[in-house]
């Protein structure tokens, strides 16, 4: 067997594994529309780039039919590749979206590594006490009523840990949908702020057979970017997130 054929076989195996990993990431851990909000594309590109390119390239370099110790060399490459894939997947899972939190006048994407285990344990409901493996949960928040908790939250927010990172304040989104809708803005405001986004909005409206008058929006913020969350203007139901900077 030539080194090119060996590298091609290795590449085919690596691509198959990479596609399976991508399906898991985008289909389960980072479902649309939150994959873009969480920057999953960059993470997966780095992960699969290393996995798909590194192994076959090393095989191409070291392979020589009949070479002494070839099986050992190939085994080392396979182990290195498996370790790189395992590490990459561990990074991806730690950064996966955990909750989409509706608070005051925006939605915030909270990732798994944004939450402390101790805070999760204090979740207001059992479903808020763990991080889902099947995509983020949409929740609202309820501000504390007692003075001490309120003051603690103010100081915590000033230190960079706001209410979105405290599951003990989480409630079902349905309880906060009306208050979020009251702060939502019509699409005409977004068109004025971001006129270049008009074609994207029109495409979405046409594709979902919706009229602009039936849609409102609020910002969706992440650690690295801001997007627009679209809401049904009547019910406050979350419809989609679009890659438009609302600021």
Secondary structure, DSSP 8 states (H G I E B T S, - for coil): --HHHHHHHHHHHHHHHHHHHHHHIIIIIT-TTHHHHTTHHHHHHHHHHHHHHHHHHHHHHH--TT-TTHHHHHHHHHHHHHHHHHHHHHHHHHTSEEEEEEETTEEEEEEGGGS-HHHHHT-SSGGGSS--SSS-EEEEE----SHHHHHHHHHHHHTT--GGG-GGGEEEGGGTHHHHHHH-EEHHHHHHH-GGGHHHHHHHHHHTT--GGGEEEEEEE-SS-EEEEEEETTT--EEEEES----
